[in-house]
Amino acid sequence: MTAERSDRKTGAAGPGGRAAFFDVDETLITRKSMLSFLRSYYGWLGHPDLAAEEAVSALRATAAGPGGRAASNRAYYRLFAGHRVAEVAAAGQRWFDDGLRAGGLFHEPVLRALRRHRAGGDLIVLVSGSFSACLDPVAAYVDADVALGTVPETAGGRYTGEVREVRIGAGKAAAVTAVLRDRGLLAGDCHAYGDHASDLDLLSQVGHPVVVGEDPTLLERARVSAWRRLPGVNAATPLKSSG
């Protein structure tokens, strides 16, 4: 896949079928892909470690501000202004391959759930604030049907630093709504997995939401609405769960 929205199996989950939607960072994989990739990418470019840490600190400060994760997401892609799309994609594949070799890249409880959905014929959809450089290798590895990420603007084969679509919060929910509509799927039959309060809109779109980890906002909603839970990436003791 080379686009932020790609459909890998056009025959999967037609009308009357089901879909399973997965947040990626700290849900399907054990790290924040954008920050992890940025550190690796800066290192490969020969930037000092301090440059990467300063960039990460600035992004975290932006996320903690009034604009939240959406503002931080846009600030992240400004760091790639002028960089060649193909070179960033190649670096993303290298980042993924290195993580896979090192072990522990995937969050096993969620990966097992994804494989059960895939075996059952469900459409597998990844939804993330990350972009194709990070998402494409993940999607290929898990054999996802669709990967919906943030869409950075490009011109002449380079990133401009601007963003056309953000897949954070309401942006994730809009992506899910589009898949449900385009595929003729019933939301009540579908599943979704997420770990952060910003995934609440995503989880609320389907009939079978699954909270991953210990986010207080999601835990409260899970308690009130009897949503399923799975252990988070830092869980010392796995939760008992049916899925």
C-alpha positions in Angstrom: 0.0 0.0 0.0 1.3 3.4 -0.8 -1.8 5.6 -0.1 -3.1 6.6 3.3 -6.4 5.0 2.3 -5.9 1.7 0.5 -8.2 -1.3 -0.1 -6.2 -4.5 -0.3 -9.0 -7.0 -0.9 -11.9 -5.5 -2.8 -14.1 -8.5 -2.3 -13.9 -8.5 1.5 -16.9 -7.7 3.7 -19.5 -6.6 1.2 -23.0 -5.7 2.2 -24.2 -7.7 5.2 -20.6 -8.4 6.3 -18.7 -7.1 9.3 -15.7 -5.0 9.9 -13.2 -4.7 12.8 -11.6 -1.3 13.2 -8.2 -1.0 15.0 -6.4 2.0 16.4 -2.7 1.3 15.9 -0.4 3.1 18.3 -0.4 1.4 21.8 -3.4 -0.7 20.7 -2.2 -3.0 17.8 1.5 -2.1 18.3 3.2 -1.4 21.6 4.7 2.0 20.7 3.7 5.4 19.4 4.6 4.9 15.7 5.1 8.5 14.8 7.5 9.4 17.7 9.4 6.1 17.4 9.8 6.5 13.6 10.9 10.2 14.0 13.7 9.2 16.4 14.9 6.5 13.9 14.5 8.7 10.9 16.5 11.6 12.5 19.2 9.1 13.4 19.4 7.8 9.8 19.6 11.4 8.6 22.6 12.0 10.8 20.9 14.4 13.2 22.1 14.4 16.8 20.0 12.5 19.3 19.2 15.9 21.0 17.5 17.1 17.8 15.0 14.2 17.9 14.4 14.6 21.7 13.8 18.3 21.3 11.3 17.6 18.5 9.5 15.0 20.5 9.3 17.2 23.6 7.9 20.0 21.5 5.2 17.7 20.0 4.3 16.5 23.5 4.0 20.1 24.7 1.7 20.9 21.8 -0.5 17.8 22.5 -0.8 18.9 26.1 -2.0 22.4 25.0 -5.4 23.6 23.9 -5.2 22.1 20.4 -4.6 18.6 21.8 -3.5 15.7 19.7 -4.9 17.2 16.5 -2.6 20.2 16.8 0.4 18.0 17.7 -0.4 15.8 14.7 -0.3 18.7 12.3 3.0 20.0 13.9 4.5 16.5 13.4 4.0 16.6 9.6 5.5 20.1 9.4 8.8 18.4 10.4 8.8 16.5 7.0 8.3 19.6 4.8 10.6 19.2 1.8 11.3 15.5 2.4 10.9 13.1 -0.4 7.8 10.8 0.0 9.6 7.8 -1.4 12.6 8.2 0.9 10.3 8.6 3.9 8.4 5.5 2.9 11.6 3.5 2.6 12.7 4.7 6.0 9.3 3.6 7.4 9.8 0.1 6.1 13.2 0.0 7.7 11.8 1.2 11.0 9.2 -1.5 10.9 11.7 -4.2 9.9 14.0 -3.2 12.8 11.1 -3.2 15.3 10.0 -6.6 14.1 13.4 -8.1 14.4 13.9 -6.6 17.9 10.7 -8.2 19.1 7.8 -6.9 21.0 6.5 -4.6 18.3 2.9 -6.0 18.3 0.6 -6.0 21.3 -0.2 -9.7 21.4 -3.8 -9.6 22.9 -4.9 -7.2 20.1 -3.0 -9.0 17.4 -4.7 -12.3 18.4 -8.1 -10.6 18.2 -7.3 -9.2 14.8 -6.3 -12.6 13.5 -9.6 -14.1 14.8 -11.6 -11.4 13.0 -9.6 -12.0 9.8 -10.2 -15.8 10.1 -13.9 -15.1 10.5 -14.0 -13.1 7.3 -14.3 -9.6 8.8 -13.0 -6.6 7.0 -9.8 -5.5 8.8 -9.5 -1.7 9.0 -6.6 0.2 10.6 -7.4 3.8 11.7 -4.6 6.0 12.9 -3.3 9.5 13.2 0.0 8.1 11.8 0.8 8.1 8.0 1.5 5.7 5.3 5.3 5.5 6.0 4.4 3.8 9.3 1.0 2.3 8.5 1.8 0.5 5.3 4.3 -2.0 6.7 2.0 -2.7 9.7 -1.0 -3.2 7.4 0.9 -5.5 5.1 2.1 -7.6 8.0 -1.3 -8.2 9.5 -3.0 -8.5 6.1 -5.3 -5.6 6.8 -7.9 -4.7 4.1 -7.9 -1.0 4.6 -5.5 1.5 6.2 -6.8 4.9 7.0 -4.2 7.4 8.3 -3.5 11.1 8.4 -3.1 12.3 4.8 -0.1 14.8 4.5 -0.1 17.1 1.5 2.4 16.4 -1.2 3.7 18.3 -4.2 6.3 17.1 -6.7 7.0 13.9 -4.8 7.8 15.8 -1.5 5.8 16.6 1.6 4.7 20.2 1.9 4.4 20.1 5.7 0.6 20.6 5.5 -2.1 18.1 6.1 -5.2 17.3 4.0 -6.9 15.0 6.5 -6.3 14.3 10.2 -7.3 10.9 11.6 -7.5 12.0 15.3 -10.7 11.9 17.4 -13.6 13.0 15.1 -11.4 12.3 12.1 -11.3 8.6 13.1 -15.0 8.5 13.6 -15.6 10.1 10.1 -13.3 7.4 8.5 -15.3 4.6 10.2 -18.6 6.2 9.1 -17.3 6.3 5.5 -16.3 2.6 5.5 -19.6 1.6 7.0 -21.5 3.6 4.4 -19.4 2.6 1.4 -19.5 -1.1 2.3 -23.1 -1.2 3.3 -22.2 -2.6 6.7 -24.3 -2.5 9.9 -22.5 -0.6 12.6 -24.1 -2.7 15.3 -22.4 -5.8 13.9 -18.9 -4.3 13.8 -16.1 -4.2 16.3 -13.5 -1.5 17.2 -10.4 -1.4 19.4 -8.8 1.7 21.0 -6.7 2.7 23.9 -7.0 6.5 24.4 -9.8 8.9 25.2 -9.3 10.3 21.6 -10.5 6.9 20.4 -13.9 7.4 22.1 -15.6 8.6 18.9 -14.1 5.6 17.0 -15.4 3.1 19.6 -18.8 4.7 19.8 -19.4 4.1 16.1 -19.8 0.3 16.4 -21.9 -2.2 18.3 -18.9 -4.1 19.8 -16.3 -1.6 21.2 -13.3 -2.9 23.0 -11.2 -0.8 25.4 -7.5 -1.6 25.4 -5.7 -0.6 28.6 -6.4 1.8 31.4 -7.4 5.2 30.0 -9.7 6.7 32.7 -12.2 8.1 30.2 -12.5 4.8 28.3 -12.7 2.8 31.6 -15.6 4.9 32.8 -17.4 4.5 29.5 -16.7 0.7 29.6 -18.1 0.5 33.1 -21.3 2.4 32.2 -21.9 0.7 28.9 -20.5 -2.8 29.7 -17.9 -2.5 27.0 -15.3 -5.3 26.7 -11.7 -4.7 27.8 -8.3 -6.0 26.9 -5.0 -5.4 28.7 -2.9 -2.5 27.7 0.7 -2.5 26.5 2.0 -1.9 30.1 -0.4 -4.2 31.9 1.4 -6.4 34.6 -1.6 -8.7 34.9 -3.7 -9.5 31.8 -7.4 -8.9 32.1 -9.8 -11.8 31.7 -11.6 -11.2 28.5 -13.6 -13.2 25.9 -11.7 -11.8 23.1 
